[in-house]
């Protein structure tokens, strides 16, 4: 609960600072209609190898690949935005073998009707899963492991309709009502012991993107879902990234991911990653 309070405070500060900024109004005649696409790929790689090294140490290898893209169809009365993020990483330490460090499939598509400068009704669909089997590694001499997740196990889909608010390009939020389906096959811990869990409820998604300097970007996304039957049990997902662009091809990033889902575990799940790697803007 303390982590959630801190998270909410950070978002309030970000919203307040964004609201104080002067919004640059676009000339309607300069708006370009049609499709635009953006795709960025990032590769982080580290390797250490020892041969007859008297001071001690262990061989290590780690890599992480990220693909982050967005496609937007801008029309006179509608805006259709699709975001897609894929990431995968593994690490090897000594003779322990490769172990997964990152695995994400995150798709989001939003169709909004342009009602006013700031407020628009919308319909959205999202999907989250992973590529390969996830393991918990046991602390024993045999280095045994226990499978706890897999591709489409779980898979989480959400469909919603509601109202969205946009203040410039740095702050977006939407609130709606919809359905969330959690699909599982073997690992029903994610769906309350059932193969499929379908819940009606309220969704809230808030995104903040702040350019702190010409080469420093902060991006934060907060997703909330409250089932109608248990409005006090809110699922919280937060993805935050601070990226520093060293030059055209090298970027350093700090990412913090937070998940609070009481169906899976009563504790808040936290994932933190610090990386320095190569980045390439495909288009």
Secondary structure as GFF3:
##gff-version 3
##sequence-region A 1 283
A	DSSP	alpha_helix	2	20	.	.	.	ID=ss1
A	DSSP	three_ten_helix	28	30	.	.	.	ID=ss2
A	DSSP	beta_strand	34	48	.	.	.	ID=ss3
A	DSSP	beta_strand	60	74	.	.	.	ID=ss4
A	DSSP	beta_strand	78	93	.	.	.	ID=ss5
A	DSSP	beta_strand	98	114	.	.	.	ID=ss6
A	DSSP	beta_strand	119	129	.	.	.	ID=ss7
A	DSSP	beta_strand	134	137	.	.	.	ID=ss8
A	DSSP	beta_strand	145	149	.	.	.	ID=ss9
A	DSSP	beta_strand	155	167	.	.	.	ID=ss10
A	DSSP	beta_strand	171	183	.	.	.	ID=ss11
A	DSSP	three_ten_helix	188	191	.	.	.	ID=ss12
A	DSSP	beta_strand	196	213	.	.	.	ID=ss13
A	DSSP	beta_strand	216	227	.	.	.	ID=ss14
A	DSSP	beta_strand	234	245	.	.	.	ID=ss15
A	DSSP	beta_strand	250	260	.	.	.	ID=ss16
A	DSSP	beta_strand	269	281	.	.	.	ID=ss17
###
